[in-house]
Amino acid sequence: MLRKVLNFVFGIFYYVPSSAVTELKNKNEDLLRAVKLLEEEVLALKDENSSVWEMIDEMNGSSKIKGENVRELLDDLKDALTDEMLKDFKAVGEA
């Protein structure tokens, strides 16, 4: 009871018991450690995120190349079929 009264009276003059200061310092250190761990995790997640975006860009780039290759393949196939059809074609008359 006396301690509460003294803490109240000293609190008017902004006195804080050393146990409260020590407790707040410990909490502060714990929070700083937690912030540091979270910052490291954020950096790791940013790195992973950039890697995923690079992989997505590579996949999109390779799918475009595949599309162009398919078009080229179809054009080559069309030319080859046209040549084969014309090779077996027999003229009906003289031009």
Backbone hydrogen bonds, N-H to C=O, Kabsch-Sander energy under -0.5 kcal/mol:
donor,donor_aa,acceptor,acceptor_aa,energy
5,V,1,M,-2.0
6,L,2,L,-2.7
7,N,3,R,-2.8
8,F,4,K,-2.2
9,V,5,V,-2.7
10,F,6,L,-3.2
11,G,7,N,-1.9
12,I,8,F,-1.2
12,I,9,V,-0.5
13,F,9,V,-0.7
13,F,10,F,-0.7
14,Y,11,G,-1.6
15,Y,10,F,-2.7
20,A,17,P,-0.5
21,V,17,P,-1.8
22,T,18,S,-2.7
23,E,19,S,-2.3
24,L,20,A,-2.4
25,K,21,V,-2.4
26,N,22,T,-2.3
27,K,23,E,-2.3
28,N,24,L,-2.5
29,E,25,K,-2.4
30,D,26,N,-2.4
31,L,27,K,-2.6
32,L,28,N,-2.5
33,R,29,E,-2.3
34,A,30,D,-2.3
35,V,31,L,-2.5
36,K,32,L,-2.3
37,L,33,R,-2.4
38,L,34,A,-2.4
39,E,35,V,-2.6
40,E,36,K,-2.1
41,E,37,L,-2.2
42,V,38,L,-2.4
43,L,39,E,-2.3
44,A,40,E,-2.2
45,L,41,E,-2.5
46,K,42,V,-2.6
47,D,43,L,-2.3
48,E,44,A,-2.4
49,N,45,L,-2.7
50,S,46,K,-2.5
51,S,47,D,-2.1
52,V,48,E,-2.3
53,W,49,N,-2.4
54,E,50,S,-2.3
55,M,51,S,-2.3
56,I,52,V,-2.5
57,D,53,W,-2.6
58,E,54,E,-2.4
59,M,55,M,-2.4
60,N,56,I,-2.7
61,G,57,D,-2.6
62,S,58,E,-2.6
63,S,59,M,-2.0
64,K,60,N,-1.7
65,I,61,G,-1.9
66,K,62,S,-2.2
67,G,63,S,-1.9
68,E,64,K,-2.2
69,N,65,I,-2.7
70,V,66,K,-2.3
71,R,67,G,-2.0
72,E,68,E,-2.4
73,L,69,N,-2.6
74,L,70,V,-2.6
75,D,71,R,-2.4
76,D,72,E,-2.5
77,L,73,L,-2.5
78,K,74,L,-2.5
79,D,75,D,-2.4
80,A,76,D,-2.5
81,L,77,L,-2.6
82,T,78,K,-2.4
83,D,79,D,-2.5
84,E,80,A,-2.3
85,M,81,L,-2.6
86,L,82,T,-2.4
87,K,83,D,-1.8
88,D,84,E,-1.5
